[in-house]
Amino acid sequence: MLSANEDTGQVAGFDQRPPPRGVPDGFDECYADSFASLTRQIYMYSGDLNLAQDVVQEAFCRAYTRWSKVVTYDDPVAWVRRVAFNLANSRWQRAKVAARYVARQRERHVEGPGPDRVAVIAVLGKLPARQRKAIVMHYLADIAVADIAHEEGVPVNTVKTWLHRGRAALAVLLAEGGTDNV
């Protein structure tokens, strides 16, 4: 049965509720007084309302588990704010790293070869293998004649001959429109 307190006129059981079982003293008040304000601050900082609500909630969860220590600080809300900002920064950093990873994994569209390149590749295919290899190594890979000679195990003049004959054959094939038969 409820009884009235004659001095204050308040009904016992309604005027001075004890905190719910397990909730530390002062936590409910701190949460109620500062959740909205902290959420606005993080929202203005991050531009993401869902993120702001999540990190402030997480910060209060962390404060709850340490409330006996946090409540002794000069400003417990400052501790919660710091944790919320740190969480927001951490999520932002993780998102940035993930975005970079995804960007590296994406297939990039590469334009197909132009008509000139197709023609050159086609006529290169008509050259003897040694001439074709020498031209590719020297003109496309920018390898010196002496280095090609060393790599192929032939004299330098042999490589020069391959290059000379390859260029001459390319000139003839390109002038004739050598890609028609390809």
Phi, psi and omega in degrees: 000140181278144178237148180266139175274116185293331182289320185251343181079011180266149180270129180297141180098340180244334186271327184229075180287133172287153178299153178303152183304129176092347180273124182296150179300131175089345182293313181303316181295316179299315180297310182297322183284332190239351183301310183297317181296315179295322178297317177298318181298313180291324177297316179294327179287316188262336184078010183229108184296317180298317177299315181301313180297318181296312185288326177292319177299316179297320179297319177292326176297319178291323178294322181301317183289342181242019191303325181299330177270316184299322182295340180277349179292157178302322181220091181301328179295326178297322177296314179298318179299315180299316179298317180297315178296319178298318178296318179297315178298318181297316179294322179296317179296317179297320179294322179295316178296317179296320179295319177296319179297313180297320180298324179288335183274343182294142173285133179263139178280123179247129178299144177291165180293147178284172182300323180296317181294320178299318180295316180296317180297320180296315181286330175300324179296341180272348181280155172299150187305316183293319178295315180299314181297317179297317180295315180297313182295318185282312187270329181264321180267354177058045179262135181295151181304316181298321179291322177296316179301315179298314182295322182273348179073036180230164176293156180301319181296331177295316178296318178299321178295315178302316181295315181298311181293322179296316178297317180298316180294320177299316181300316180294312182297318180291323179293326180279353187074049188298000180270357183293326184267006184273000000 
